[in-house]
Amino acid sequence: MPRYQREPESAGRRFVWTVGAALLAIHGILLLIFASVVVATPHAIEWIAEAAQAEFVGPDEPVITPTQFARPLGEMWVVGAD
């Protein structure tokens, strides 16, 4: 029964870096840096809130128009099931 043979250059390593593992590690490091900036700088929360408000809220407040309800034009008739 043949055994699995490793490549000679990776024979001593237990973990081989793949593209997915590298991207996951980079995202984890960036998240750790971002979280440490938020914790270390009290004004960072204000910066984030202002940036989110500038992104999702327009410069003008929305104009709220009054609601118009539909009214029947004529006389209403009652229809029975006779």
Legacy VTK file of the C-alpha trace (Angstrom):
# vtk DataFile Version 3.0
C-alpha trace
ASCII
DATASET POLYDATA
POINTS 82 float
0.000 0.000 0.000
1.680 3.247 -1.080
2.046 6.025 1.479
1.406 9.691 0.830
4.697 11.339 -0.121
5.308 14.998 0.598
7.238 17.314 -1.600
10.888 17.559 -0.512
10.780 21.293 0.279
7.691 20.959 2.512
8.778 17.803 4.332
9.612 19.610 7.591
6.567 21.914 7.637
3.235 20.898 9.084
1.172 23.828 7.729
1.274 24.893 4.104
0.050 28.432 3.387
-2.675 28.591 0.815
-4.250 31.715 -0.676
-7.353 31.271 1.476
-5.343 30.878 4.675
-3.224 33.933 3.830
-6.303 36.091 3.139
-7.920 34.936 6.362
-4.767 35.795 8.316
-4.515 39.249 6.696
-8.160 40.027 7.479
-7.678 38.857 11.070
-4.633 41.092 11.513
-6.452 44.103 10.022
-9.435 43.484 12.301
-7.129 43.272 15.317
-5.430 46.564 14.353
-8.790 48.277 13.830
-10.133 47.037 17.162
-6.995 48.194 18.986
-7.308 51.691 17.436
-10.938 51.897 18.555
-10.049 50.836 22.090
-6.929 53.020 22.350
-8.475 56.187 20.894
-11.697 57.367 22.562
-12.458 59.724 19.679
-12.383 56.869 17.158
-15.987 55.978 17.971
-17.029 59.547 17.127
-15.062 59.394 13.869
-16.768 56.139 12.895
-20.226 57.523 13.738
-19.606 60.701 11.724
-18.308 58.704 8.765
-21.329 56.393 8.803
-23.680 59.355 9.061
-21.971 61.105 6.155
-22.168 57.919 4.094
-25.786 56.985 4.662
-27.506 60.300 5.406
-27.801 62.941 2.714
-27.003 66.609 3.305
-30.685 67.592 3.399
-33.320 66.104 5.617
-36.016 64.190 3.737
-39.156 66.139 2.950
-42.197 64.510 4.522
-45.364 65.142 2.551
-48.817 64.658 4.044
-50.540 61.400 3.239
-53.607 61.536 1.009
-56.174 58.851 1.661
-58.384 57.538 -1.125
-62.039 58.608 -0.951
-64.885 56.914 -2.785
-66.274 59.012 -5.630
-69.904 58.054 -5.386
-72.458 56.265 -3.331
-71.469 52.873 -1.897
-73.688 49.877 -2.586
-74.045 46.819 -0.367
-74.162 43.564 -2.264
-75.775 40.581 -0.588
-75.412 36.900 -1.355
-79.089 36.177 -2.041
LINES 1 83
82 0 1 2 3 4 5 6 7 8 9 10 11 12 13 14 15 16 17 18 19 20 21 22 23 24 25 26 27 28 29 30 31 32 33 34 35 36 37 38 39 40 41 42 43 44 45 46 47 48 49 50 51 52 53 54 55 56 57 58 59 60 61 62 63 64 65 66 67 68 69 70 71 72 73 74 75 76 77 78 79 80 81
